[in-house]
Amino acid sequence: MAEETIETDDAPPAAADYSQATATDDLVFTAGQVALTPEGKSLADEPVDVQTEQVLENLAAVLSAAGADLGSALKTTVYLADIDDYGTVNDVYGDHFDGNPPARSAVEVGNLPLGMAVEIEAVATRA
C-alpha cells in the first residue's frame, strides 16, 4: 500500500512538522484544520460560526487535493475550545454534510492552536 503526502495551496499550509493530509490507495487522513484562510490570515477573532465555515472550506480543499470530498468522509473529529459552542458548530457542520453524514466525535479541549475556537480533522475514502 503506497503512502502519499497531500498538499494544496487552496488551504492554509502546515504550520509545523506535519502534512495537510496523507493518503493510501483508498483512504485519506487529514490534519486538523483551523480557521486560517489559504493565505494564512487568522480568523481567531471571528465568531465560531465564521471559524467553522472556514475550517470546513479548508477541509474540503485538502480532501479535494487527495481525490476525495466531504461526501466521502467516513469519520470526523471536532475539537472545541468551548463545548458550549457545540450547537453553533453543529448547525454550520450540518450544512456541509447532508444525506449520510460521517461518524463524528466532538470533544472540548483545553486549548487549540493559534487561539482558535474549533478544529476539525477527517478520514475519507478516495472518490
Beta strands, then each sheet from edge to edge (+ up, - down):
strand 1: 4-6
strand 2: 21-23
strand 3: 27-30
strand 4: 73-80
strand 5: 103-108
strand 6: 118-125
sheet 1: 1+ 2- 3+ 6- 4+ 5+
end
